[in-house]
Every structure is written in C-alpha cells, then in structure tokens.
Amino acid sequence: MNVRTRLDFTKFTPAPRIADNILDLVGQTPMVRLHRYLDVADVNLLAKVEALNPGGSAKDRPARHMIERALENGRLSPGDTVVESSSGNMGIGLAQACAVHGLKFICVVDPNAQAQNVAIIRALGGQIDLVETALNGDFLAARLERVSQLLREAPDRFWPNQYANLDNPASHQAGTIAEIDQALPGKIDYLFVACSSTGTARGCRDYLHKAGRHTKVIAVDAQGSTLFDGTAGPRKISGMGAGRLPDLAKGQRFDDVIRVPDIACVAGCRRAVAREGFLVGGSGGGVLEAVRAMQDTLRGKTVVAIIHDSGSRYLGTVFDSDWVERELGVSEPQVLALAGLDAPAA
Ligand SMILES: Cc1ncc(COP(=O)(O)O)c(C=O)c1O
C-alpha cells in the first residue's frame, strides 16, 4: 500500500464538480480496493461505497428516480404529498428528494423504527406517522394498511411503493452498475449484492445481461428471509432480506444465492473496521462475509461488493456489543473470533 505523508501541491487533481442541487450529487460513488479483508491476497476485491451518496445510502438512487419519474409522468405535481412506509434508508432518501422538489412527505413507521433514522427523516422535513398497534401481530401489515388509509384520504397523495416499482431497479441499472462497468468495462468476474426489495440486484443483473458481460451476480440474503424460496424467521439486521416476498422479487433468479446469519453481518462489520478502517453498515458486513466464505473459489478474480450504507447508522445495534449479546446471544469475544480477529489485550 502506498502511503503519502506530505501534501503534494505539484500533482494535478481535477477540481471538484459543482452540483446544481443536492440530488445531483446522488450517484458517481467511488470504489475502494480492499487489500486486507480476505485471508488470501490474490482476490482483487473492490467495494462500491454507497454511503457517499448525500443521504448516506444506495437508496438515494431509487428514491430520486421514483419521485422524478412520477413528476415527469404527471402522477405527482409540486405541492403534492408522498406517502411511504419505511424507517430506514428509503425514508431518508425520499425525505431528501421531496425537500428538493417541494413535495410533502409522510413516512409511516412502527415502534421498531430506529430512533436515529426517524430523527434524520424529521430533520429533512418528513412528517412521521407512527402506527402503534400491529395487525394480527404483523407491523408491516399495519403500516401498509395505514398507507392505504392515507392515500384514500386525499387525492394528491402518491405512494412510490419501492417493493413493486420498476423505477427502483431502473435506477440501479442506469446508475450503480453502469458506474461500476464504466470503471472496469467487462472486467468484473463476480458482483455481490445484498437483497431486500431486490431492486439493486435486479438492476445490476439486467444491465450486465444486456451488455453481454460474463459477470456472475451473487445475491446475498439474510437467513430467515422469504426471498428466493426462503423460510421466514427472526431477522435483526435492517436492509437485509424480506419478511414477505416483494412483488419485485417474484420469479427473480441470480447466479447464486448466499444466505448469511445476522451474526455474520456483525462479524463482517467488525472485520471491515479492523482490517480496512471501513465503517460499513450491517448488510455490507454480510456481503463481505459472503465474499470471504467463497474466497477460495475467487482467487485470481476481480470481485465487486456493493456496500449499501455506513456503520454510522448502526452504532446502537451492530456496533454495540450489549445489543449484539442481548439480541443475538453472542458475546464480544465470540464476535471477534467469528470475525477472525484477536481480542484486544487486557
Ligand atoms: C442497508 C441496505 N442494504 C441493502 C439493501 C437491499 O437493497 P434492495 O432493496 O435494492 O434489495 C437495503 C434496502 O433497503 C438497505 O437499506
């Protein structure tokens, strides 16, 4: 690794671009080479750093695209209200897009929503609509029922519905994977993508097929997710997997599916920090551990892992050893052992 210790003013660096508004900074995220994450040296592993989108995640892309397409085709007009059920990255991306386009935003959440995300959505001008009781024990059903009710109440309301909206995968087809392919045209052997709506994985796969690339797309799913014929079970890492099969995911096939347990996501996050100084979010930890599980078959290959967001969104969960012990029943020394890291000296 080259370490430059002094600033070199003689070297030409292009001037940073000036964007017209914050949404113009969505996309064009960089990739970083991960030299030390794996145990083998001959895998060319690159991570696409989606946390560098202005709202902090890959979801800025579909959020922007779904809103702008609806504005273009007249389903939305300035001053209208967008309604969505999300307490995570999509809620943040939509709040940001609505603020830029002069739209109101109602975000339907339940008591399990992470307080930090709710605070960001509010700070971006979103109105939080809290569903307090589950419908037959199911909070997702209760949130969707509340969305329908809000849509019925007024005609100027629009539901992007990221789990069924084809503009979701289209944003990744035109952006995420197009940028990766532009950097490494036809040179990627494997692409690892975490899945929930499957918008990212679908968009990437469709681009690669159309471009005639040989890249194998590996869908990374959570254990306990219903995607890809999985069986529902408890899951604690947000952004990974789905409790009920989204319309977008129906019938979708990828070159391989790897299911990771929650604790592997935690271990991957710890390892990415310790080995690379890279604070990745829970799904990013899972994706990197899926790559590590396959490292022996990846030798000599170029591999890209999409890292959807930053660990800064998970300080009270994945990066909190009390939370990990309480929710997943795994102690800190066990996490470090799973991550292949030495415990710090006492
Ligand atoms: C952190 C994180 N990782 C991965 C995903 C999965 O992305 P997709 O919905 O495109 O499958 C999401 C989606 O919410 C997410 O928030």
The ligand as a Tripos MOL2 file, in Angstrom:
@<TRIPOS>MOLECULE
LIG
   16    16     1     0     0
SMALL
NO_CHARGES

@<TRIPOS>ATOM
      1 C1        -28.5660   -1.0980    4.1200 C.3       1 LIG1
      2 C2        -29.2550   -1.7980    2.9910 C.ar      1 LIG1
      3 N1        -28.6140   -2.7890    2.3710 N.ar      1 LIG1
      4 C3        -29.1840   -3.4820    1.3700 C.ar      1 LIG1
      5 C4        -30.4700   -3.1970    0.9440 C.ar      1 LIG1
      6 C5        -31.0880   -4.0220   -0.1470 C.3       1 LIG1
      7 O1        -31.3630   -3.2690   -1.2930 O.3       1 LIG1
      8 P1        -32.5690   -3.6300   -2.2820 P.3       1 LIG1
      9 O2        -33.8330   -3.1580   -1.6080 O.co2     1 LIG1
     10 O3        -32.2680   -2.8620   -3.5080 O.co2     1 LIG1
     11 O4        -32.5930   -5.0980   -2.4760 O.co2     1 LIG1
     12 C6        -31.1570   -2.1620    1.5720 C.ar      1 LIG1
     13 C7        -32.5340   -1.8550    1.1980 C.2       1 LIG1
     14 O5        -33.3020   -1.3100    1.9540 O.2       1 LIG1
     15 C8        -30.5470   -1.4330    2.6190 C.ar      1 LIG1
     16 O6        -31.1660   -0.4250    3.2430 O.3       1 LIG1
@<TRIPOS>BOND
     1     1     2 1
     2     2     3 ar
     3     2    15 ar
     4     3     4 ar
     5     4     5 ar
     6     5     6 1
     7     5    12 ar
     8     6     7 1
     9     7     8 1
    10     8     9 2
    11     8    10 1
    12     8    11 1
    13    12    13 1
    14    12    15 ar
    15    13    14 2
    16    15    16 1
@<TRIPOS>SUBSTRUCTURE
     1 LIG1         1 GROUP 0 **** ****
